[in-house]
Amino acid sequence: MRVEVTEEDIRRGKRNTCTRCPVARALRRSGVISPSVYHSRAIFGRNGQWWGGDLPQKVTDFICAFDDREPVKPFSFVISVPAKAVRR
């Protein structure tokens, strides 16, 4: 799945908050159910079932920069998300 992190995601994202950071917002907008984002992994789930996916290095770098209040820009990345974890 290709995920676009937009300027609005960045503007409305919350630092050091795994469910409300720009990357979590972008995943949610892309249809991923209940995303939680950590520096190198994303977790998503539904009905008591949880899955995880490793994040590309550029996402980890973005999260660290965002949390440290460094300038960041919109970008996109690809992550593997099971169909069960995506709203239809």
Stockholm file with secondary structure:
# STOCKHOLM 1.0

chainA/1-88         MRVEVTEEDIRRGKRNTCTRCPVARALRRSGVISPSVYHSRAIFGRNGQWWGGDLPQKVTDFICAFDDREPVKPFSFVISVPAKAVRR
#=GR chainA/1-88 SS CEEEECHHHHHHCCTTCTTTSHHHHHHHHTTBSSCEECSSEEEEEETTEEEEEECCHHHHHHHHHHHTTCCCCCEEEECCCCGGGBCC
#=GC SS_cons        CEEEECHHHHHHCCTTCTTTSHHHHHHHHTTBSSCEECSSEEEEEETTEEEEEECCHHHHHHHHHHHTTCCCCCEEEECCCCGGGBCC
//
